[in-house]
Amino acid sequence: MDLQKRLDAKRQEFESSAPEEVLSVMNRATEHLRNSGMLNRAMGVGSRAPDFTLNNSGGKPVHLGSVLSRGPVILGFYRGRW
């Protein structure tokens, strides 16, 4: 099964078991993000990120340029608690 089919199945499974109030909040938040225009400003797959420095999970600063000098980088952002 390809990734999109797996994601669709997972979404259907979640939506069939999640409480209606949870789905309502998530759907409102999704619609708010769509209406904000954020999708038009988001970087796409393969886009080059601007250089920056952020603290890692241990609180130590990490400079993107330094990490890129060692090879490709995948950035992941943890949104935090919903």
DABEL-V809559 format. One record per residue. N is the residue number from 1. SS is DSSP state (a for helix, b for strand, c for the rest). PHI is phi in whole degrees, 0 to 359 (NA if undefined). OMEGA is omega in whole degrees, 0 to 359 (* if undefined). Layout:
# DABEL-V809559
N | SS | PHI | OMEGA
N | SS | PHI | OMEGA
This chain:
# DABEL-V809559
1 | c | NA | 181
2 | c | 284 | 186
3 | a | 301 | 182
4 | a | 299 | 178
5 | a | 294 | 178
6 | a | 294 | 178
7 | a | 296 | 179
8 | a | 299 | 179
9 | a | 295 | 179
10 | a | 295 | 179
11 | a | 297 | 180
12 | a | 298 | 179
13 | a | 299 | 180
14 | a | 296 | 184
15 | a | 295 | 179
16 | a | 279 | 183
17 | a | 243 | 182
18 | c | 283 | 176
19 | c | 298 | 182
20 | a | 303 | 181
21 | a | 295 | 177
22 | a | 291 | 179
23 | a | 299 | 180
24 | a | 297 | 179
25 | a | 297 | 181
26 | a | 296 | 180
27 | a | 294 | 177
28 | a | 296 | 180
29 | a | 296 | 178
30 | a | 297 | 180
31 | a | 296 | 177
32 | a | 299 | 179
33 | a | 296 | 178
34 | a | 300 | 182
35 | a | 288 | 183
36 | a | 286 | 183
37 | c | 85 | 183
38 | a | 300 | 181
39 | a | 298 | 179
40 | a | 289 | 181
41 | a | 259 | 184
42 | c | 288 | 176
43 | c | 284 | 180
44 | c | 262 | 177
45 | c | 303 | 178
46 | c | 87 | 178
47 | c | 291 | 178
48 | c | 269 | 180
49 | c | 285 | 174
50 | c | 294 | 180
51 | c | 293 | 181
52 | c | 203 | 174
53 | b | 232 | 176
54 | b | 225 | 176
55 | b | 281 | 176
56 | c | 279 | 182
57 | c | 296 | 177
58 | c | 267 | 178
59 | c | 86 | 181
60 | c | 267 | 180
61 | b | 293 | 177
62 | b | 234 | 181
63 | b | 263 | 183
64 | a | 304 | 181
65 | a | 303 | 179
66 | a | 294 | 181
67 | a | 290 | 179
68 | a | 298 | 180
69 | c | 295 | 179
70 | c | 262 | 179
71 | c | 140 | 182
72 | c | 300 | 182
73 | c | 232 | 171
74 | c | 248 | 180
75 | c | 265 | 174
76 | c | 231 | 181
77 | c | 241 | 179
78 | c | 265 | 183
79 | c | 293 | 184
80 | c | 99 | 184
81 | c | 289 | 177
82 | c | 284 | *
